């Protein structure tokens, strides 16, 4: 007797703005964390496990305990609330205070130079940004930078989610008194794209994107809830259609009614899966400047095998394709030009009309459509290369 197993239903290969069932989302984010799943945590508050910095430092000294704690964190990021807090993960407040002085000076200098950074998800003036605070901090005070990033909590959280050889970046966000909340969102990579662009990536990329980065924050001052610490929706990273779905009104309304805001103290660390629905809160105070150093750590695997000088390629290619006939130019552009805008220098190459700057591929398509001369197009390439340098 030949019994055939029914063929499993095929999962959609591409998502769209209507993908993702709201009731499924409600069920996912309605979970309750089990403290037994996070035995190294000191407590669990509103589903978020809270760790003590001293315990993390002690665990780092023993390889087995360190590994066990990182396994616990990786499970939280993937299958739990998606968020951890390390109380006093950077316990030396003199180090934080010195870094705050450095950041305040950078903000003042950049304002003086009319170079102040805006925000991807907040209205202009709500906050002050320092793009690439990692490099600027290091160059301004190398000794303080070294003391700051010797934190075991920072290193272990990055390794727990991304493994070894990850790349650190950082951006300071100082939310000024009265600064309004950010729009709730997911983060880089897919979270920085328009809905149309997101939908062009197959569904499995929506599942992979959160594994490529880790979001973190170092509290540079005490942050009671009225100052607007980050609003977070535990478990929301498990809803993989969320990159497209979260902009829909029912999801935004649910977030507004159910987000979690935990008060933080100077020296506390927060880390979360970038797919957690989140946003900076409103600073309801009239005299408190809420400063955090936002850490974005990237996987070592998010890079190509070879170094390619695409500017040099386009200089050679442009005259050949400008007058060519019978070619699929879109395919040629995809194989030659840089089609992704990051990494870049957001001070000199800020987004215009969206969340990301224009790419080499964008400039090449426009040049061909407008039949720009070679000198004009090459000038644009050189200018873009200059903008991308730190």
Order of alpha helices (4+ residues) and beta strands (2+ residues): alpha-beta-beta-alpha-alpha-beta-alpha-beta-alpha-alpha-alpha-beta-alpha-alpha-beta-beta-alpha-alpha-beta-beta-beta-alpha-alpha-alpha-alpha
